[in-house]
Structures are given as structure tokens and as C-alpha cells.
Amino acid sequence: MPLQTILNRVEKYKSFVYGRVRLVAQRTGPPEIEVELRARANGRATCSGCGRKGPGYDRLPVRRFEFVPLWGMAVFFLYALRRVNCPRCGVTVEAVPWCQGKQQHTRTYQWFLAQWARRLSWQETARIFRTSWQSVFQAVKHAVLWGLVHDVWHNVQTLGVDEIAWRKGHSYLTLVYQLDEGRKRLLWVGPDRETKTLEKFFRLLGAASSQQVRFVCSDMWQAYLTVIAERASQAVHVLDRFHVMRLINQAIDEVRRAEVKQLERDGYEPVLKHARWCLLKRKENRTAGQTVKLRELLQYNLQSVKAYLQREDFQQF
């Protein structure tokens, strides 16, 4: 079965027909498949500004639009865009059904990448399909924006806010999820992890919908805490357990170090010295030496309590 026949079954475009298909060898890696597209003889171009049909003006150089890979080979549509002499918008570039604006990927390929990005990491998706991380990001962004237009955010009661590092040099993206029971999805992706980033999401969500949020889960990044406290003050803010435990462990260790210094100043044995991990580790993760050290600390504390109870100034009570 010719490839044109398969494409007409799965990716048929009105007013356009598939032309010649050729296999192009590459210096490295598998060959590429190029599929020519041409407008029907009686078809009129569509203005990308107002969407109306108009007479053709001229053609631009041939462009390549990446399609879903087949048999491990990259597939490209080749088409020379027409310019339209639109009575309302003037001379504009025509709109084509397989792509939008100046994008180099077809809509079908973007949805393909976005679906795989739900199952794999973005970097792994890019590696498997021999594309860039930026292409996967743009595909996810396209899917999210499509959801904004076609699926109004209503009755969102549980939000999850997190950030991911997408390249070296402290480059972050802010991700907002809906975590309601029965509906868990990515709602929004924004650049950086600043206050203005999350503010932009809540502006899109709207004041009324923001007040319907009952729970918000995030880490302890100060920019997120500030915006959530202002925009969703009625919601229960659930903090990431990892960051809470990190702060608790930090506080325990600061108290331990302060007590070591105080014991040394008072002329006592600094028994808490070198006891950091036997205090912070879980029971099942402690080494034999750390367990012995913890027992010595407990024994020392019992002796200290007994000595305190036998003091004369305490006995008077």
C-alpha cells in the first residue's frame, strides 16, 4: 500500500493532496522520509489573519514540517506556502491545517510528543524520538494552551505547584497540576519560579475559581508561599513532607551544636559531639556504632536527671 494512501486514511487534509514520496539518505543515522504536499488546482488559500478565502499572490520557498516518525525514520511534509491577497488583511501567508504559524512541527506530531511526555520524562521522550527537549516542551505547551481554550477550568478544588530544572544554570519551569480525585492533569506551565510566574497562573484561573480551591500542595519555596497565601488564602496549604523534615532536621542539628558549645563552656563533657547522625537517622538506618552512641546519650541523660533530683535546692520542694 503506498504511503500516500496510508496518509489519506489517517491524515487527510481538505484542499490538499499528497504528492511524491522519497527516501533521503543521511550521513549519520537512519534515512528520512519526505512527502510533498500541494494544493488542489481549484482550491483557494485561506488568510491566516481573518480565516477567509482569498486569491493567491505568490509562493514562498519550500518549508519542511516534521510529522510523526515511521519505522524509526523521521517524516517531513514539504510544502511551499502561498501568500494571499486578502481584501481585509492585505497580503498575508496562508493558513494550513497541519501546522500553525511559523512552527516546524505538525499538530499531529506535537500531540504525539505530548502524549509520550505524560509517560516518560521530557528528556527521555526527546532522546527516543531524536528531537530536542525544546520541541517536547513546545508540544506540551501546545497541549496545555489547547486545554485552556477548549476546556474551561471549573470546579478545580486541589492544586499542586512544583518546579523542574530544565537545563543547567538555575533555569526552572513552574508547573501547576489539578489533583482532584478522579481528575489529575497538568494545567499550566510557566517560565522561572518567581512570584510573578505563579501570579500569572492565578490571573488565568480567575478570582472566582481561585476562591473555590480547597487544597494546595507545594514545597516551601518562598515565592510560592507568598502567592498562595494571597490568592488562595481560604485553602489548606499542604507542604511537601521532604522540605518539612529537612527543616526539622536542620533545627535539631542546630540545637545539638549549641548544646555542645554550652556543655564545653560549663566544663561538662560534650557528649552530643559527633552524635549528629545517630539523632537524625531512622532506627533501621543506624549503624551499630551509632546505636551504641545513642544508648550512651540516653544513659547520660538519665544520670543527669538523677543528679538534678538529688540536688539540695531541689530537695527543699
C-alpha positions, 0 to 999 in steps of 0.5 A: 500500500503506498504511503500516500494512501496510508496518509489519506486514511489517517491524515487527510487534509481538505484542499490538499493532496499528497504528492511524491514520496522519497527516501533521503539518505543521511550521513549519520543515522537512519534515512528520512522520509519526505512527502510533498504536499500541494494544493488542489488546482481549484482550491483557494488559500485561506488568510491566516489573519481573518480565516477567509478565502482569498486569491493567491499572490505568490509562493514562498520557498519550500518549508519542511514540517516534521510529522510523526516518525515511521519505522524509526525514520523521521517524516517531513511534509514539504510544502511551499506556502502561498501568500494571499491577497486578502481584501481585509488583511492585505497580503498575508501567508496562508493558513494550513491545517497541519501546522500553525504559524511559523512552527516546524512541527505538525499538530499531529506530531506535537500531540504525539510528543505530548502524549509520550511526555505524560509517560516518560520524562521530557528528556527521555521522550526527546532522546527516543524520538531524536528531537530536542527537549525544546520541541517536547516542551513546545508540544506540551505547551501546545497541549496545555494552551489547547486545554485552556481554550477548549476546556474551561477550568471549573470546579478545580478544588486541589492544586499542586505547584512544583518546579523542574530544572530544565537545563543547567544554570538555575533555569526552572519551569513552574508547573501547576497540576489539578489533583482532584480525585478522579481528575489529575492533569497538568494545567499550566506551565510557566517560565522561572519560579518567581512570584510573578510566574505563579501570579500569572497562573492565578490571573488565568484561573480567575478570582472566582475559581481561585476562591473555590480551591480547597487544597494546595500542595507545594514545597516551601519555596518562598515565592510560592508561599507568598502567592498562595497565601494571597490568592488562595488564602481560604485553602489548606496549604499542604507542604511537601513532607521532604522540605518539612523534615529537612527543616526539622532536621536542620533545627535539631542539628542546630540545637545539638551544636549549641548544646555542645558549645554550652556543655564545653563552656560549663566544663561538662563533657560534650557528649552530643559531639559527633552524635549528629547522625545517630539523632537524625537517622531512622532506627533501621538506618543506624549503624551499630556504632551509632546505636551504641552512641545513642544508648550512651546519650540516653544513659547520660541523660538519665544520670543527669536527671538523677543528679538534678533530683538529688540536688539540695535546692531541689530537695527543699520542694 
